Amino acid sequence: MPEKNKLNPIQQELENALSSLKPAALNLDRDKLMFRAGQSSARRQNFAWPAVAVLLAVMLGASLLYRPPAQTERIVYVPQPATPDNTYSSLMVETERPPRSAQYIHLRDKILAEGMDALPESTGSTGENQDELWRELDKIIPFNSKIKGILNQNSNMGV
Amino acid sequence: MAAIEPEQLSRHFSAYGRELVLYARQWVKAAEAEDVVQEVFIQLIKQSAPPQNVKAWLFRAVRNGVVSLWRSQQRRLKHTEKLTAEQTGWFETRPDDVLDATAAQQVLETLPAEQREVVTLRIWGQMTLKEIAEVVGAPSSTVFSRYTAALEAIRKKMEQSCPKKTN
């Protein structure tokens, strides 16, 4: 050792002489010491699992305490506002319909609203026009042929 | 799992137990020194990581424990009678010893505490100057000067009171 070299021979000799002295025997019980050491070691090792259990319990408690409110699906019945008068006509406008002449549509609406009395009287229109009108009516009124028969009968009777 | 296994603890106890108690007895009585040493070994097995230098750690831990105990004793004994002298010696008495164990103890007891501590650590603790410096918290040069001064003082006192045995 480097520090040993610094000692003079007398000091070195004294150091060697002192080294020959052996410390007194221990009264310590080795078995007792090992037992206590084992106890301490085991106590330290067993601390981990309780710590983990406590941590999990705290986390569970916190999650139960602060959980968000459950989202339930609710059906709400809202009263429908009163249908405006023009709803029907607007729906009618939106529905698909074959292109027809404005005259026909007007007549049809009138017949639907007022009945057969709304049919125009014969004003000397040509037979072609009348036939065309009847054909149009056939498309919308299934019993048109019956009406036509009644009308012809009336006209023959001079009503 | 402990950083120090029981087998290692047992080995350290066998290797340094006596020396640690001798070191502790520089401040306190034998029974108290043994208690401190026992606690230090229990602290060692509780360590989560093994110390780099187990021997230095043991001596430092014993020093901390025993100095703390010694200070509390000093406060308690301030106004009371001094403790009676111990019956048990520091060293084993063997017929083939070069030095007389009792005389050597008496000489060591007359040394200043810091010199006696360095001699104990160096000779019976088998520690290097660097390790001693770490334990006592002083520079290596200071440790060495204390050591040489202690050896010189021991030599002078031994020559006066305990002449070398002759065969």
Contacts between the chains, C-beta under 8 A, distances in Angstrom:
chain1	res1	chain2	res2	distance
A	1	B	128	6.5
A	3	B	128	7.2
A	3	B	129	4.6
A	3	B	140	7.9
A	3	B	144	6.0
A	6	B	144	6.9
A	6	B	148	7.7
A	7	B	148	6.9
A	7	B	151	7.3
A	10	B	155	6.5
A	11	B	148	6.5
A	11	B	151	4.6
A	11	B	152	7.2
A	11	B	155	7.4
A	14	B	151	5.5
A	14	B	154	6.3
A	14	B	155	5.2
A	14	B	158	7.6
A	15	B	122	7.9
A	15	B	123	6.3
A	15	B	151	6.6
A	17	B	98	4.6
A	17	B	99	5.1
A	17	B	164	7.8
A	18	B	99	6.7
A	18	B	104	6.8
A	18	B	119	7.4
A	18	B	123	5.0
A	18	B	154	7.4
A	19	B	123	5.3
A	19	B	124	7.6
A	20	B	97	6.0
A	20	B	98	5.1
A	20	B	99	6.9
A	21	B	91	4.4
A	21	B	92	7.7
A	21	B	97	6.3
A	21	B	99	6.1
A	21	B	101	5.7
A	21	B	104	5.9
A	21	B	124	7.8
A	22	B	18	7.5
A	22	B	91	6.2
A	22	B	92	4.7
A	22	B	94	7.2
A	23	B	18	3.9
A	23	B	19	5.8
A	23	B	21	6.9
A	23	B	22	4.1
A	23	B	90	6.8
A	23	B	91	6.1
A	23	B	92	7.3
A	23	B	124	5.8
A	24	B	18	7.1
A	24	B	21	7.7
A	24	B	22	7.3
A	24	B	30	7.8
A	24	B	88	6.2
A	24	B	89	5.8
A	24	B	90	6.0
A	24	B	91	5.9
A	24	B	92	5.6
A	25	B	18	7.1
A	25	B	92	6.6
A	26	B	17	5.4
A	26	B	18	5.9
A	26	B	21	6.0
A	26	B	34	6.6
A	27	B	30	7.2
A	27	B	31	7.6
A	27	B	34	6.0
A	28	B	17	6.6
A	28	B	21	7.5
A	28	B	34	5.0
A	28	B	37	6.9
A	28	B	38	6.0
A	30	B	10	7.2
A	30	B	13	6.4
A	33	B	13	6.6
A	33	B	38	5.5
A	33	B	41	5.9
A	33	B	42	7.6
A	34	B	6	6.2
A	34	B	9	7.1
A	34	B	10	6.4
A	36	B	38	7.4
A	36	B	42	5.7
A	37	B	6	6.7
A	37	B	9	5.8
A	37	B	41	6.3
A	37	B	42	5.3
A	37	B	45	4.5
A	38	B	6	6.4
A	40	B	42	5.2
A	40	B	45	6.2
A	40	B	46	5.5
A	41	B	2	4.5
A	41	B	6	7.8
A	41	B	45	5.2
A	41	B	46	7.0
A	44	B	2	7.3
A	44	B	46	5.9
A	45	B	1	7.0
A	45	B	2	7.6
